[in-house]
């Protein structure tokens, strides 16, 4: 599980997850659904301020990135987004 501290680190991690989506599809061309575990995107945030500083918006940058990766790979995806700004 990643331990991320900034929005930039979260975005960089999300880019890695997008690469994983596309790479797994290459290796498993019949795959139509990919599910990522809890905290895989944002990591675990023990600090309340850090959590709110890195919180995402839905829809927003992360959901757009994941949507585009899934469209490109031709799969459905389930991603963990913690700390949404407007829960």
N, CA, C and O atoms as a GROMACS GRO file, in nm:
protein
  348
    1UNK      N    1   0.085  -0.117   0.000
    1UNK     CA    2   0.000   0.000   0.000
    1UNK      C    3   0.090   0.123   0.000
    1UNK      O    4   0.181   0.134   0.082
    2UNK      N    5   0.066   0.215  -0.090
    2UNK     CA    6   0.151   0.334  -0.096
    2UNK      C    7   0.129   0.426   0.023
    2UNK      O    8   0.021   0.430   0.082
    3UNK      N    9   0.231   0.500   0.056
    3UNK     CA   10   0.222   0.604   0.160
    3UNK      C   11   0.257   0.734   0.090
    3UNK      O   12   0.374   0.767   0.072
    4UNK      N   13   0.153   0.809   0.050
    4UNK     CA   14   0.169   0.931  -0.029
    4UNK      C   15   0.138   1.052   0.057
    4UNK      O   16   0.060   1.043   0.152
    5UNK      N   17   0.200   1.166   0.024
    5UNK     CA   18   0.185   1.284   0.109
    5UNK      C   19   0.137   1.408   0.035
    5UNK      O   20   0.092   1.503   0.098
    6UNK      N   21   0.146   1.409  -0.097
    6UNK     CA   22   0.110   1.528  -0.174
    6UNK      C   23   0.021   1.491  -0.292
    6UNK      O   24   0.015   1.375  -0.332
    7UNK      N   25  -0.047   1.590  -0.345
    7UNK     CA   26  -0.130   1.569  -0.463
    7UNK      C   27  -0.046   1.521  -0.581
    7UNK      O   28  -0.090   1.437  -0.659
    8UNK      N   29   0.074   1.575  -0.593
    8UNK     CA   30   0.163   1.534  -0.702
    8UNK      C   31   0.196   1.386  -0.691
    8UNK      O   32   0.202   1.316  -0.793
    9UNK      N   33   0.219   1.336  -0.570
    9UNK     CA   34   0.248   1.194  -0.551
    9UNK      C   35   0.125   1.108  -0.584
    9UNK      O   36   0.139   1.000  -0.641
   10UNK      N   37   0.008   1.156  -0.549
   10UNK     CA   38  -0.115   1.084  -0.580
   10UNK      C   39  -0.134   1.075  -0.732
   10UNK      O   40  -0.167   0.969  -0.784
   11UNK      N   41  -0.114   1.185  -0.802
   11UNK     CA   42  -0.127   1.187  -0.948
   11UNK      C   43  -0.025   1.092  -1.012
   11UNK      O   44  -0.059   1.017  -1.104
   12UNK      N   45   0.099   1.096  -0.964
   12UNK     CA   46   0.203   1.007  -1.018
   12UNK      C   47   0.165   0.861  -0.995
   12UNK      O   48   0.186   0.777  -1.082
   13UNK      N   49   0.109   0.830  -0.879
   13UNK     CA   50   0.066   0.694  -0.850
   13UNK      C   51  -0.051   0.654  -0.940
   13UNK      O   52  -0.056   0.541  -0.988
   14UNK      N   53  -0.143   0.746  -0.962
   14UNK     CA   54  -0.257   0.718  -1.050
   14UNK      C   55  -0.209   0.689  -1.193
   14UNK      O   56  -0.265   0.604  -1.262
   15UNK      N   57  -0.106   0.760  -1.238
   15UNK     CA   58  -0.049   0.733  -1.371
   15UNK      C   59   0.005   0.590  -1.377
   15UNK      O   60  -0.010   0.523  -1.479
   16UNK      N   61   0.069   0.544  -1.268
   16UNK     CA   62   0.119   0.407  -1.264
   16UNK      C   63   0.004   0.308  -1.272
   16UNK      O   64   0.013   0.206  -1.340
   17UNK      N   65  -0.106   0.338  -1.202
   17UNK     CA   66  -0.222   0.250  -1.207
   17UNK      C   67  -0.280   0.245  -1.348
   17UNK      O   68  -0.323   0.139  -1.394
   18UNK      N   69  -0.282   0.357  -1.416
   18UNK     CA   70  -0.329   0.360  -1.555
   18UNK      C   71  -0.240   0.274  -1.644
   18UNK      O   72  -0.289   0.203  -1.731
   19UNK      N   73  -0.109   0.282  -1.622
   19UNK     CA   74  -0.017   0.197  -1.698
   19UNK      C   75  -0.041   0.049  -1.669
   19UNK      O   76  -0.031  -0.035  -1.758
   20UNK      N   77  -0.073   0.018  -1.542
   20UNK     CA   78  -0.104  -0.120  -1.505
   20UNK      C   79  -0.227  -0.169  -1.580
   20UNK      O   80  -0.229  -0.281  -1.631
   21UNK      N   81  -0.330  -0.086  -1.586
   21UNK     CA   82  -0.453  -0.123  -1.657
   21UNK      C   83  -0.419  -0.163  -1.800
   21UNK      O   84  -0.460  -0.268  -1.848
   22UNK      N   85  -0.344  -0.078  -1.867
   22UNK     CA   86  -0.311  -0.103  -2.008
   22UNK      C   87  -0.218  -0.223  -2.024
   22UNK      O   88  -0.232  -0.301  -2.118
   23UNK      N   89  -0.122  -0.237  -1.933
   23UNK     CA   90  -0.028  -0.348  -1.940
   23UNK      C   91  -0.092  -0.482  -1.913
   23UNK      O   92  -0.062  -0.580  -1.980
   24UNK      N   93  -0.180  -0.487  -1.814
   24UNK     CA   94  -0.248  -0.612  -1.783
   24UNK      C   95  -0.336  -0.656  -1.901
   24UNK      O   96  -0.345  -0.774  -1.932
   25UNK      N   97  -0.398  -0.560  -1.966
   25UNK     CA   98  -0.483  -0.592  -2.082
   25UNK      C   99  -0.399  -0.654  -2.194
   25UNK      O  100  -0.446  -0.744  -2.264
   26UNK      N  101  -0.276  -0.607  -2.211
   26UNK     CA  102  -0.189  -0.666  -2.312
   26UNK      C  103  -0.161  -0.812  -2.279
   26UNK      O  104  -0.165  -0.898  -2.366
   27UNK      N  105  -0.132  -0.838  -2.152
   27UNK     CA  106  -0.102  -0.975  -2.109
   27UNK      C  107  -0.223  -1.065  -2.100
   27UNK      O  108  -0.212  -1.186  -2.118
   28UNK      N  109  -0.339  -1.005  -2.073
   28UNK     CA  110  -0.464  -1.081  -2.061
   28UNK      C  111  -0.569  -1.018  -2.153
   28UNK      O  112  -0.660  -0.950  -2.105
   29UNK      N  113  -0.558  -1.039  -2.283
   29UNK     CA  114  -0.646  -0.970  -2.377
   29UNK      C  115  -0.795  -0.997  -2.357
   29UNK      O  116  -0.878  -0.919  -2.403
   30UNK      N  117  -0.830  -1.106  -2.291
   30UNK     CA  118  -0.971  -1.136  -2.267
   30UNK      C  119  -1.027  -1.069  -2.143
   30UNK      O  120  -1.147  -1.080  -2.116
   31UNK      N  121  -0.943  -1.000  -2.068
   31UNK     CA  122  -0.988  -0.934  -1.945
   31UNK      C  123  -1.086  -0.822  -1.979
   31UNK      O  124  -1.063  -0.744  -2.071
   32UNK      N  125  -1.195  -0.815  -1.904
   32UNK     CA  126  -1.289  -0.705  -1.925
   32UNK      C  127  -1.317  -0.625  -1.797
   32UNK      O  128  -1.390  -0.527  -1.802
   33UNK      N  129  -1.259  -0.667  -1.684
   33UNK     CA  130  -1.277  -0.595  -1.558
   33UNK      C  131  -1.149  -0.603  -1.477
   33UNK      O  132  -1.090  -0.710  -1.462
   34UNK      N  133  -1.106  -0.488  -1.425
   34UNK     CA  134  -0.990  -0.484  -1.336
   34UNK      C  135  -1.033  -0.411  -1.209
   34UNK      O  136  -1.095  -0.305  -1.214
   35UNK      N  137  -0.997  -0.469  -1.095
   35UNK     CA  138  -1.036  -0.414  -0.966
   35UNK      C  139  -0.909  -0.389  -0.884
   35UNK      O  140  -0.827  -0.479  -0.865
   36UNK      N  141  -0.895  -0.266  -0.836
   36UNK     CA  142  -0.780  -0.231  -0.753
   36UNK      C  143  -0.822  -0.230  -0.606
   36UNK      O  144  -0.936  -0.194  -0.575
   37UNK      N  145  -0.733  -0.268  -0.517
   37UNK     CA  146  -0.769  -0.276  -0.375
   37UNK      C  147  -0.782  -0.139  -0.309
   37UNK      O  148  -0.738  -0.036  -0.360
   38UNK      N  149  -0.845  -0.142  -0.193
   38UNK     CA  150  -0.862  -0.022  -0.112
   38UNK      C  151  -0.727   0.045  -0.088
   38UNK      O  152  -0.626  -0.022  -0.067
   39UNK      N  153  -0.726   0.177  -0.092
   39UNK     CA  154  -0.608   0.261  -0.069
   39UNK      C  155  -0.504   0.255  -0.181
   39UNK      O  156  -0.398   0.316  -0.167
   40UNK      N  157  -0.531   0.186  -0.290
   40UNK     CA  158  -0.430   0.173  -0.396
   40UNK      C  159  -0.402   0.304  -0.467
   40UNK      O  160  -0.292   0.322  -0.520
   41UNK      N  161  -0.497   0.394  -0.471
   41UNK     CA  162  -0.477   0.522  -0.541
   41UNK      C  163  -0.416   0.627  -0.450
   41UNK      O  164  -0.311   0.684  -0.482
   42UNK      N  165  -0.480   0.653  -0.338
   42UNK     CA  166  -0.439   0.762  -0.250
   42UNK      C  167  -0.340   0.718  -0.142
   42UNK      O  168  -0.274   0.800  -0.078
   43UNK      N  169  -0.329   0.589  -0.124
   43UNK     CA  170  -0.248   0.538  -0.014
   43UNK      C  171  -0.324   0.557   0.118
   43UNK      O  172  -0.438   0.604   0.120
   44UNK      N  173  -0.259   0.520   0.224
   44UNK     CA  174  -0.320   0.536   0.356
   44UNK      C  175  -0.277   0.670   0.411
   44UNK      O  176  -0.158   0.704   0.409
   45UNK      N  177  -0.371   0.746   0.459
   45UNK     CA  178  -0.342   0.880   0.513
   45UNK      C  179  -0.374   0.881   0.661
   45UNK      O  180  -0.490   0.874   0.701
   46UNK      N  181  -0.271   0.890   0.741
   46UNK     CA  182  -0.290   0.895   0.886
   46UNK      C  183  -0.309   1.038   0.935
   46UNK      O  184  -0.358   1.060   1.046
   47UNK      N  185  -0.270   1.133   0.853
   47UNK     CA  186  -0.279   1.274   0.890
   47UNK      C  187  -0.404   1.336   0.828
   47UNK      O  188  -0.420   1.334   0.706
   48UNK      N  189  -0.492   1.389   0.911
   48UNK     CA  190  -0.620   1.445   0.864
   48UNK      C  191  -0.598   1.558   0.764
   48UNK      O  192  -0.664   1.562   0.660
   49UNK      N  193  -0.506   1.650   0.793
   49UNK     CA  194  -0.480   1.762   0.701
   49UNK      C  195  -0.427   1.712   0.568
   49UNK      O  196  -0.466   1.762   0.462
   50UNK      N  197  -0.338   1.614   0.572
   50UNK     CA  198  -0.285   1.555   0.449
   50UNK      C  199  -0.397   1.495   0.366
   50UNK      O  200  -0.400   1.510   0.244
   51UNK      N  201  -0.489   1.426   0.434
   51UNK     CA  202  -0.600   1.363   0.363
   51UNK      C  203  -0.684   1.468   0.290
   51UNK      O  204  -0.719   1.449   0.174
   52UNK      N  205  -0.716   1.577   0.358
   52UNK     CA  206  -0.799   1.680   0.294
   52UNK      C  207  -0.720   1.755   0.187
   52UNK      O  208  -0.779   1.798   0.087
   53UNK      N  209  -0.590   1.771   0.205
   53UNK     CA  210  -0.508   1.840   0.104
   53UNK      C  211  -0.494   1.758  -0.024
   53UNK      O  212  -0.476   1.815  -0.131
   54UNK      N  213  -0.502   1.626  -0.014
   54UNK     CA  214  -0.487   1.541  -0.132
   54UNK      C  215  -0.620   1.484  -0.180
   54UNK      O  216  -0.623   1.405  -0.274
   55UNK      N  217  -0.730   1.524  -0.117
   55UNK     CA  218  -0.862   1.473  -0.155
   55UNK      C  219  -0.894   1.508  -0.301
   55UNK      O  220  -0.850   1.611  -0.353
   56UNK      N  221  -0.970   1.421  -0.363
   56UNK     CA  222  -1.003   1.442  -0.505
   56UNK      C  223  -1.147   1.490  -0.519
   56UNK      O  224  -1.225   1.490  -0.424
   57UNK      N  225  -1.180   1.529  -0.639
   57UNK     CA  226  -1.316   1.563  -0.675
   57UNK      C  227  -1.370   1.456  -0.769
   57UNK      O  228  -1.296   1.402  -0.852
   58UNK      N  229  -1.498   1.427  -0.757
   58UNK     CA  230  -1.563   1.329  -0.843
   58UNK      C  231  -1.680   1.397  -0.911
   58UNK      O  232  -1.775   1.436  -0.842
   59UNK      N  233  -1.679   1.414  -1.044
   59UNK     CA  234  -1.571   1.381  -1.135
   59UNK      C  235  -1.455   1.479  -1.120
   59UNK      O  236  -1.472   1.590  -1.070
   60UNK      N  237  -1.339   1.436  -1.164
   60UNK     CA  238  -1.221   1.520  -1.154
   60UNK      C  239  -1.102   1.458  -1.224
   60UNK      O  240  -1.118   1.369  -1.308
   61UNK      N  241  -0.984   1.505  -1.190
   61UNK     CA  242  -0.861   1.462  -1.257
   61UNK      C  243  -0.842   1.311  -1.252
   61UNK      O  244  -0.815   1.248  -1.354
   62UNK      N  245  -0.856   1.253  -1.133
   62UNK     CA  246  -0.832   1.109  -1.120
   62UNK      C  247  -0.936   1.026  -1.194
   62UNK      O  248  -0.902   0.931  -1.264
   63UNK      N  249  -1.062   1.063  -1.181
   63UNK     CA  250  -1.165   0.985  -1.250
   63UNK      C  251  -1.149   0.997  -1.402
   63UNK      O  252  -1.177   0.902  -1.475
   64UNK      N  253  -1.106   1.113  -1.448
   64UNK     CA  254  -1.080   1.130  -1.592
   64UNK      C  255  -0.964   1.041  -1.636
   64UNK      O  256  -0.974   0.973  -1.739
   65UNK      N  257  -0.856   1.041  -1.560
   65UNK     CA  258  -0.740   0.958  -1.594
   65UNK      C  259  -0.778   0.810  -1.600
   65UNK      O  260  -0.744   0.740  -1.696
   66UNK      N  261  -0.850   0.763  -1.499
   66UNK     CA  262  -0.888   0.622  -1.494
   66UNK      C  263  -0.985   0.588  -1.607
   66UNK      O  264  -0.975   0.481  -1.667
   67UNK      N  265  -1.078   0.678  -1.634
   67UNK     CA  266  -1.173   0.655  -1.743
   67UNK      C  267  -1.104   0.642  -1.877
   67UNK      O  268  -1.136   0.554  -1.957
   68UNK      N  269  -1.009   0.731  -1.902
   68UNK     CA  270  -0.936   0.727  -2.030
   68UNK      C  271  -0.854   0.600  -2.042
   68UNK      O  272  -0.849   0.540  -2.150
   69UNK      N  273  -0.789   0.558  -1.934
   69UNK     CA  274  -0.708   0.435  -1.938
   69UNK      C  275  -0.797   0.314  -1.967
   69UNK      O  276  -0.761   0.226  -2.045
   70UNK      N  277  -0.914   0.311  -1.903
   70UNK     CA  278  -1.006   0.198  -1.924
   70UNK      C  279  -1.062   0.199  -2.066
   70UNK      O  280  -1.075   0.093  -2.128
   71UNK      N  281  -1.095   0.317  -2.117
   71UNK     CA  282  -1.143   0.325  -2.255
   71UNK      C  283  -1.037   0.276  -2.353
   71UNK      O  284  -1.065   0.199  -2.444
   72UNK      N  285  -0.913   0.322  -2.331
   72UNK     CA  286  -0.803   0.282  -2.420
   72UNK      C  287  -0.781   0.130  -2.416
   72UNK      O  288  -0.755   0.068  -2.519
   73UNK      N  289  -0.791   0.073  -2.296
   73UNK     CA  290  -0.769  -0.071  -2.282
   73UNK      C  291  -0.893  -0.154  -2.314
   73UNK      O  292  -0.883  -0.275  -2.335
   74UNK      N  293  -1.009  -0.090  -2.319
   74UNK     CA  294  -1.133  -0.163  -2.346
   74UNK      C  295  -1.178  -0.248  -2.229
   74UNK      O  296  -1.224  -0.361  -2.246
   75UNK      N  297  -1.163  -0.194  -2.108
   75UNK     CA  298  -1.203  -0.267  -1.987
   75UNK      C  299  -1.285  -0.177  -1.895
   75UNK      O  300  -1.286  -0.055  -1.910
   76UNK      N  301  -1.353  -0.240  -1.802
   76UNK     CA  302  -1.416  -0.170  -1.691
   76UNK      C  303  -1.316  -0.170  -1.576
   76UNK      O  304  -1.239  -0.265  -1.561
   77UNK      N  305  -1.318  -0.065  -1.496
   77UNK     CA  306  -1.225  -0.057  -1.383
   77UNK      C  307  -1.294  -0.014  -1.256
   77UNK      O  308  -1.386   0.067  -1.258
   78UNK      N  309  -1.247  -0.068  -1.144
   78UNK     CA  310  -1.292  -0.028  -1.012
   78UNK      C  311  -1.169   0.024  -0.938
   78UNK      O  312  -1.070  -0.049  -0.921
   79UNK      N  313  -1.176   0.150  -0.894
   79UNK     CA  314  -1.062   0.215  -0.832
   79UNK      C  315  -1.100   0.267  -0.694
   79UNK      O  316  -1.215   0.302  -0.669
   80UNK      N  317  -1.003   0.271  -0.606
   80UNK     CA  318  -1.025   0.322  -0.471
   80UNK      C  319  -0.993   0.471  -0.466
   80UNK      O  320  -0.880   0.511  -0.492
   81UNK      N  321  -1.092   0.551  -0.434
   81UNK     CA  322  -1.071   0.695  -0.415
   81UNK      C  323  -1.112   0.729  -0.273
   81UNK      O  324  -1.230   0.724  -0.240
   82UNK      N  325  -1.015   0.762  -0.191
   82UNK     CA  326  -1.045   0.798  -0.053
   82UNK      C  327  -1.030   0.948  -0.036
   82UNK      O  328  -0.954   1.013  -0.108
   83UNK      N  329  -1.104   1.002   0.058
   83UNK     CA  330  -1.091   1.143   0.088
   83UNK      C  331  -1.156   1.235  -0.012
   83UNK      O  332  -1.108   1.346  -0.034
   84UNK      N  333  -1.265   1.192  -0.074
   84UNK     CA  334  -1.334   1.278  -0.170
   84UNK      C  335  -1.374   1.409  -0.102
   84UNK      O  336  -1.421   1.407   0.012
   85UNK      N  337  -1.355   1.520  -0.168
   85UNK     CA  338  -1.370   1.653  -0.108
   85UNK      C  339  -1.510   1.684  -0.059
   85UNK      O  340  -1.526   1.764   0.033
   86UNK      N  341  -1.611   1.624  -0.117
   86UNK     CA  342  -1.748   1.662  -0.084
   86UNK      C  343  -1.831   1.543  -0.041
   86UNK      O  344  -1.942   1.524  -0.089
   87UNK      N  345  -1.777   1.461   0.051
   87UNK     CA  346  -1.849   1.342   0.096
   87UNK      C  347  -1.982   1.378   0.157
   87UNK      O  348  -2.056   1.290   0.200
   0.00000   0.00000   0.00000
